[in-house]
Amino acid sequence: MQRHWPRLRLGAALALYGDNKRAAVAFSAAVARLDNTEADPGYRADYGSRLRDTAGVLALAAEFSPTSVDLVALARDVGTLRDAELYTSTQEDSWTLLAAAATGSETTEGAISLDGDALSAPLYRRYDRIGFVAHEIANTGDTDSEVNVTVSGYPTTQPAATSNGFTLSREYFLPDGSRVDPELTPIAQNTRLVVVLTIRPKNLGSGQYLVADPLPAGFEIENPDLSAGGGAADYRWLKLNQPNHVESRTDQYVAAFRYSAEQPSITTAYLVRAVSPGTFVLPGATVEDMYRPQFRANTAAGSLEVTATGP
């Protein structure tokens, strides 16, 4: 664990106790430890990173507003660190969210107008592209304000397969072990398929891997656990690794694995049934290192057809 966390928690405890003077000293020491943190090795046993730690300090400091901490500078550091990352871990995301909530509650001062109407800070607005018109936002106060614009959307083309730190393959079989390709051969309604996902990590990384396989709209999961002890009696032709955690969701299959030594390959499988006739998008499966999220892979997206078996 990095040494700033005990100082940070001590500062929060002192602030709750009402000892603001010593709380300010503890918070200041926590910020100083951020500056003295050794180079980030990419993975730490406490699941942390410079981004996670800075967001954590900001979250608690913004809650208590010690006079010794420059919250604006910390917020800029968090923004800079996030902008430098293409992918972030759940630890980084959760602490950034807490920091955003804490700083948002503290930024009620200021005067903002939207299309000429006076509003109090902070101001949040969400607009859809359809029917969107230009808006005018202005700072009518005497203190600086920051404006952030975020744009999100869906790709117009299906994602291609990618690989960084992993290779990932997805295969389909009939329950007897016969291989099928649903992208080439229509699947009859009520057909059961075994979906086999094979992951090959190029290095151990954090050793904690998350696999997710979104379902095409015409499929439903019938059995999410075909590993030993999970209904494998009829699928002896499968050689599977035991997940630490499995979820059967309405829209995807999820499995988590944890290892302390490098693995040449990891195989997991689940049983689906084709339930709805039609032509559907077949999303790509994904795998990622949960605490080194830049290491990930996904299969290419495609399409499949489910044919009706009768009236």
Secondary structure, DSSP 8 states (H G I E B T S, - for coil): --THHHHHHHHHHHHHHT-HHHHHHHHHHHHHHHHT-----S--TTS--HHHHHHHHHHHHHHH--TT--HHHHHHHHHHHHHT-SS--HHHHHHHHHHHHHHHHH---SEEEETTEEEESS------STT-----EEE-SSS------------SS----EEEBEEEEEEEE-TTS-EE-TTTS-EETT-EEEEEEEEEESS-TTSEEEEEEE--TTEEEEES--STTSSGGG-TT------SEEEE-SSEEEEEEE-SS--S-EEEEEEEEE-S-EEEEE---EEEETTSTTSEEE---EEEEEE----
